[in-house]
């Protein structure tokens, strides 16, 4: 097994190891999008399409997941297909990695686990869909995503379309500030809301080119700051869900969740499923468009860093 880590607990593919060592562009990709985020067979199609699009642009894809208990950076096509079709696959955050390893589980890695594994393998850019954040009611439930605290100590560039629309966006942005995680908009100062290009919240900084993103990342590293750089990449307005329609759907989704006593870990999948059903699957199309855009931008940023 080839690994850039100090232990043999993680497998890093030979392709990824060589690309990192040679300073070639590499983009990390998470696995929960195809283990938990998309239905079959769309999940495997999107996963392989993302890898192929990066390769065509001269970038090495590093899809990350847990295969038979081994955290793996650079899953093979066969491993991606296996995880995509596994009904018992577990969602693995950073806290779950040792459990999944010890029990030899298959797992789709979240943003937190993927960022951790990618950074430790020497990868500088990670493209995902939407980030986790602060949930509504967190002032009493303390329901916050582990993505945030992990990214506060993981110096990697994360390309996303903002945080998921079901979250408390204002509180999430406040937490990013508290945790010293910089948020920079790509060609915008309007913070995106995943399904929509504008969540209604402004951010302080924006960049116009991948080269500017690379410059910020290099400056952060020179200052020895450990936090991730969050690059907020909004979906094109002609591909977003109509914002007023989404507001209406979310209001009804929350009402239905309250009526059915949905709480805790059940809330997010319930709300996302409600949105999918209520839009007759259009939300899944937006989800894929968001991911494609972020993967493409991640590739351009990785290429700028390599130059």
N, C-alpha and C positions, 0 to 999 in steps of 0.2 A: 504494500500500500504506500502511495506517495502522500506525504502530508507536510505542510509548512508549519504545523503546530508543534509545540514542544512535546506533546504526547502522541500516542497512536490511537487516541480515543475518537478522532475524527478522520474520515477518509476524504482526501482532496484528489480529484482526478488528475491524471498525468497531464491532460490538456490544459487544465486550469493552472496547475503548478508551473508548467513551462511558460505559459503566457504571463503570469505574475512575475516570474523570475526574469523574463526578458523585457518587462515593461510594456507589454502589448495591452491594448484595451480589453477589459473584462467587465461584464455587467452581471451582478447577482440577481437571481429571480427566485421569488418565494414559491412554495408548493401548495399552500392552502387554497390558492385560486383554483387549482385543479383537483384537490382532494376534498374541499368543502364548499368552494365558492360557485362552481358552475355545474350544471347537470351533464350527464353523459349523453352522447359522446362529445359534446361541445368542449368539455374540459380538456380532453387530451388533444383535440384539434388546436385549441388556443395555446396550450403549453408548447406544443411542437412548432406552431407558427411563430411564437415569440423567439424561440431559439433560432429558427431558420432566418428570420428577419435580421437578427443581430449578426449571424454569420455572413449574410449577404453584404452587410455594411463593414465587414472586416473586424467585427468584435466577437470575442469569445463569450458565449453564454455560460453561466454557472448556475444552473437550477439546483436549489438546495432543499433537502428533505432528510427524513430519517428512514433508512431502509434496513429492515430486519435488525433494528436496534443500533445501527451505525449512522451517526450524523454524517451526511455526505454532501460535499461541495462539488457539484458537477455530476448530477445524476445522469446515468445513461438513458437512452431512449427506452430501453427495456424496463428500467427501473421506474421511469415516469409512467409508462403504460401500466405497470403493475400497481403502483400507488393510486393511479387514476381509477382503477377498477376494483379497489379493495374496499369492501363494505365496512370493515372494522378499523379502517385507518383512523388514527388519533390526531386531534389538533394539538400541536406541540409548541408551547411558548418556551421562553428561556428556562423557567422554573421546572418544566417537564422534561428537559433533555436528559438529565441523569436517570429519571424514572424510565423513560422510553429506552434508554441504552441498556439498563439493567434487566428490563423485562423483555428486551428484544422486540419492541413494537415497531410497526410501520407508522410513520407520522408525517403530516403536512406541517411545515414550519410556518409560524406566524411572522409578522414583521420583526418582533423582538428577537426570536431565535434565529431568523435568517440574517439579520444585521450582525448579530454576535458572531455567527459562524463565518459570514463573509469577511468581516473585518479581520478576524483571526487567521483567515487564509490569505490575507494581503490584498483583498479586493476593495477598491475605493468607491465603487458606484453600485447602487442597489435600486432597481425599479420595481415598484409595486402599484397597486390600485389606489386604495385609500388607507389612511393611517387610523389606528385606534386613538382614543382620547378620553376625555371626561364625559361620563354618562349623565343624563339628566337625573337630578336628585342626589348627586354624589356628595353633597354637603352633609347628608345623613347616612348614605349607604357606603361612602368611600369607594364607589365603583369607578375606578379609573383603569385604563389599559396599561399593561406592563410595557407596551411599546414606548411610552414616554420616558419612564425612568431608565430603560435600557438605552434608548437613544441619547440620553443625557451623558452617558459615559462610553459611547461608541462612535469614534470619529470616522464617519462614512457619509457619503452623499446619498440621500434618499429622495428619489423622484416619485412624487405622488400627486394625486388630484385633490389634495387637501385631506380632511378627515371625513369619515362616513357621515352622511347627512342626518342620521338618526341621533348623532351625538350633540352635546352642548358645545357648540363651536366657540362661543365667547370664552367659556371657562377653559376650554382646551388651549386656546391661544394664550390665555393668562398663565397657564401651567407651563407652556413652552418657554415663556419669558422667565418665569421663576427658575426653571431648570437650566437656563442659559443655553437653550437650543435655538439657534437662529432660523428664522423662516423667511425665505426669499421667493418672491413670485417670478415666474418665467414670463417676461414681457407683460406683466400686470402687477398692480398693487391691490387687486381685489382677490381676497382669499377664496379659492374655489371650494365648492361643497360637494365634491365627488360627482353626483348626478347632474349638478348644475355648475355653470362656469363661475358664478359669483354667489358666495354664501351670505353676502350682505355685510361682511366685515373687511376692513382695510388692513393691510400690512405695511410695514414701514419701508421695506426695501424691494427692489426689483432688479433683474438683470435682463439684458437683451440677447446675449450670446452664450453658447457653451463655454467659450474661452473665459468669460467673466466668472462663471460658476467655478471653473478650474482655478482661477486666481484666488477666489475666496477660500476654496478648500486648501490651497497651498499656504495661504496666509494663516489659516487656522492651525495647520500642522506646524508651521514655523513658530507659532506662539504656544505650542504644546497644549492646546485646548482639546479636551476629550470629547466634546459634544458633536453629535451629527449635524450636518447641514441639511435642512429640509428645503427642497426645491419644489415649490407648489406650481404644478403645471395644469392649468384649467382645460377641461374638455372644450372643444370648439362649440360655439353657441348653437350652430345649426345641428349639432348632434346631442345636445343636452335634453333632459326631460324639461318640459315647460315649467319654470319655477312656481307659478301659481298652482299648477296641477300637483306638483310635488308637495307643496305646503298643505293642500287639501288632503292628499293621501296620508301624509304623516299625522295630521290631526285625527283622522279616522283610525289610523293604525294604533295610535296611542290610546284612543278611547276603547278600542277593541281589546287591547292588551290589559288595560285596567279592568274592564268588564270581566275578562277571563282569569284575572288574578295572576297574570304573567309577571314575573319579576326575576331579578338576578341574572344568571347566565342564560336563561331562556328568552330574555327580552330581545337581544340583538337578532338571533335567528328568526324569532316570531315577526319582528318588524320588517326584516328584509324579505321574508316570505310573503308578507302582506303586500309589500310594494310590488313584488314580482307578479303576484296574482292580479292585483288591481290594475297593473299596466299591461296585462296580457303578455308578459314576457319582454316588454320594451325595455325595462330596467336592466335586463341581462344584456341586451344589445349595447346599451350605454356602458355597462360594466366592461364589456370587451373593448369598446372604442376607447375608453379611458386607459385601459391597460396597454393597448397597442401604442397609444400616443406616448405613454410614460416609458415604455420599453425603447421606442425610437429615440426619445430625448436622452434617455440614459446612455444609449449607444453613442450619441454625439458628444455627450459630456465625457464619457470614458475615453473617446478618441482625442478630445482636447487635452485631457490630463496626460495622455501618453505622449503627445507632442511636446 
